[in-house]
Amino acid sequence: MLKSILSKMIRKFESHYDYDASYMHDINAISASATTRLMMLSGMTNYSGTNKPIWGGAALAATLYGDCGPCAQLVIDRLLEAGVDAKQLTACINNDWPTAGTTGLGFRFAHATLHNLDNLDLLRNEIVEKYGDKTLLAASFATVSYPVYPLLKRALGSAKACQKLMIGEYQAVIEPPQS
């Protein structure tokens, strides 16, 4: 019974985002309990704090860290739905920091965290000074939780490499971020 309900939820998610969630169906076939736990992760990933652009930039960088084209496209679609600016998201992917604005600050923060870069303290302090602790918490949650999905897909053999991404009317090609 639970597997059937979860399967319907997964199909609804797939339909809403035009996303192939076969890996979720595979997990559900193995264990409804595991599927429920995976779905509970969204409570952490969806905490956007008080600044959606910074949270969104961190979510995008963290997803790209996992290197999954379909996951990155899904996150972009969800960020656009949440109101994060398409031009700033595109600028993040293109390493155009002046245009990336606050979304770029979140992106650079996540990138610095995930790669243990020297500028992490500066970026963290900038977020706290300008936007507060809730924004830092949201960016931190996004940084550590968003890679779970592409990494899980990779571990299960379902990941695909990043390629061209559609960001509203913009198209972006993945380039390695530069700090």
N, C-alpha and C positions, 0 to 999 in steps of 0.2 A: 504494500500500500504506500509506504513512504517513498519507495523508489519511483513509483508512478507519479506521485505529486512532484517530486524533485525533477523528474524527467520533463513534466509539463512546464515547470519554472525555467528549466534550461532552454526548452524550445521557445518560450516567450522571449527570453533574453536574446537568443539567436535571431529571432524574427525582428525584434526591435532594433538591433544594431547591425543586421545583415552580417552576422559573424558565425563562423563555423566553430562551435564549442564541442566538437566530437570528443575531445579529451575529457570534458566534464561528463559526457554520457558514458565514456569508458570507466571513469572513476565511479560513477553511480552504479554501473553494472557490477562492479566489484564490491562496493560498500556504500550504502546510503549514509552511514555514519561519517565516512570520510568526506562525502559530498557535502553534508551538513556543515562539517568543520571548515571546508573550503569556502562555503558561502558565508560563513560567519566572519571571514577575513574582511569582507566588504565594509564592516563596521569601522575598521581601522583605515582602510583605503579611502573611504568616503568622508572622513573628518577633514573638512577644508578650513577650519578655523575662521579667522576674520579677513583673510585675503586670498580669494580664489586664484588670482594669477600666480602668486608665489607657490601655493599648493599645487597648482596645475603644472607649473614649470618643473617642480620637483618630481611630480608623478611621471611626466614625460621622460625626464632624464633617467629616472629609475627604471622605467620600462625599457628604454633603449639600452640600458646597461645589460638587460637580459637578452637583447638582440633577437627580437621576434617581430617580424613585419606585421602579421595580423594582430598581435597584441598591441603594438604601437598604434596601428590604425584605429583599433577599438578605443584605446585611451584618448587619442585625438578626438574621435567622434564624441566621446563622453565629456571631454573637457569643453568642446564647442557647445554641447548641450547645456553645460553648467555656466556658460557665459564667458569663458576664457577667450581672449582675442586671438583670432586666426593669424593675423599678421605677426603678433608676438611669438606665437608657437612656431611659425615658419622661421622667424628670425633665430629662435633657439637652435633649431636644427641646422641652420646655416651659419651658426657661430657669429651672428650679427648682434652683438650685445647692446649697442646704442638703440637699435630698433626693438630689441627684445623686452625692454622695460622691466617691470616688476616680475613678469613671467620669467625673464632671463635670470633674475636674481635667484629665484627658486630653482631653476634649472642648474645654474652654476653651483649653488649650495649642495644640491643632491650629487652632482658630478664630483665635487670636491670631497664629499663624505664617502662616496662609494670607492673613490680612488685614493683616499687618504692624502689629499693635496695640502700643501703648505698654506693656501689661502682660506682654508676652512674656517679658522677662528675669525678672520675678518668678515667673511660672508655671514657667519652666524651672528656676530655682533651687529652687523648692519641690519639684519632682519629684526633682531630684538629691539634695537634703538629706534628704527623707523616704524615697525609694525606690531611689536609686542610678542610676549611669550606664547600666546595662542597660535600666532602665525608660525613661529618657530616649531611648535609642537606639531602642527599640521604638516609642515614641510618635512619634518623628521619622520612622522608616521608614513607619509607618502614615499619617502626615500627608502625606508626599510621594508615596506609592504608591497609596493608595486612590482619589484623584481620577482616576487614569488610566482606570479602567473607564467611569465615566459620561461623562468628557470624550471618550473614544474613541467611545463610542456616539453622543454628540452630533455629533462630527465625521463619523461615517458615516451620520447621519440616522436613528438608531435610538433616541434618547433620548426619555423621556417625563418630564413635569414631576412634581415631588414632590406627593404627596397624602396621604391618610390612611395611616398605617402601623400594622400590628399588631405589638405587642411582647408576646408571651405573651398574657396576658389583658387587657392594656392596649391602648388605641387612642390614637394621637397624631396631631395635625395639625401640619404643619411651620410654624414661625414663624421669622422671622429671628433668629439668636442675638444676644444682648446681652452685652457684656462686663462 
